[in-house]
């Protein structure tokens, strides 16, 4: 049943007719993290120092050429941007070619999985403006995991209690830009929590990349706590280190 909100949002189960808009939301929602990640990385004191050193080398090698100094510094900044972009793009393409390639089979046909979209009433017409997915894991041993990360990153599984092998993982939490700051992200998260309660899961886990500060803050307000942080991503390990991107794993007991 659709869940109504004060802002005329309704949250319902995904339908095949939603495919195009969901794919577009997912594409934009993942790649929008590239610029924040880049600006955060390039402003790091280490990268600032490297950029200045490279620029100075260009200046000297170019015979006191300010143009070459700028060129060398820009090349370093461009490489950092490439590292950030590759991390998120690799994640996005990997998901589009796996679970997102057939949402019906990956989520709706599996009892412990779910995929929902949020609609907004715009001039009397319903428009999809957000989405969220949940993947249930029952009896999963410590050390195993699925690449179900919402921010373009992946890593090793957290240690689980011996008596509690079942949990759920929330992914693909995306809200269209024009509909943010209206509590929709929180509503989508609560939908996932309600589903987990119905299915008997004792906790909900999600992974975020460190540049997703707004999402991390939202999760903390909803009672999620950080359980781990690491640098493992879909990209080259050196790219993750240069991009200064961490995987923030968060968990909420239900």
C-alpha positions, 0 to 999 in steps of 0.5 A: 500500500502506498504511504502518503506524506505531508508533501504529497509523496507516495511510496509504492512498489516498483513497476516495470513501467518505472524502468526508464525513470529509475535508471535515470535517477540511479545514473544521476544519483551516483555520478553526482557524488563525483564533484563533491568527492573531487573538491574534497580530495583536491583540497586535502593539504597533501594534494595541495602540496603536490599540486604546488610542487608539480606546478613549480616543476612545470614553471622551472622546466618551461623556462619560467613559464606560468602557462606550463606551471598551470598546465602541470598543476591542472594535469594533477587535478585532472588525474584526481578527478579521473580517480573520483569519477572512475570509482563511482562510474565503475560502481554504477556500471556494475550495478546496471549490469547486474541487479538493476538490469532486471529489478523484477527478478532481483528484488520483487520475485525474492520475498526478502528483497524489495524495491520501492519508488516515491511519487510526487503529485505534480499538477495532478500527475504522479512523477517518480522522484525517489527510490530505495531497495532492500536485500535480505541476507539470512544465515550469511557467515562473517566474511561473506557479502554482496556488493550492495553499496549505495555510493560506489564503494565496496569492501569486506563484511563486518563481523556478525554476532554468532546468534544473529546471521540475518540482516538486510542491506539498504541500497539505491537510496536516491532522491531527485535534486528538486525534491530534496530537503523535504524529508523524502530520504527519511521516508524512504529509509523508514519504508525500508525499516518497516519492510525489515520489521515485517520480514523479521530482520533484526538490523538494517545495514547500508554503506555510504561513501564519505562525500555523502555527508547529507546522507550520513547525517540523515542516517545518524538522525534516524538512529544509524551508527557507524560500524566500520570504515575502509578504502576498498572500492570497485576501482583501482586501490590507488584511485581510492587512496588518491581520491580520499574516499572512505566507505562508511558502513552504518547499521541500525538495530530494529 
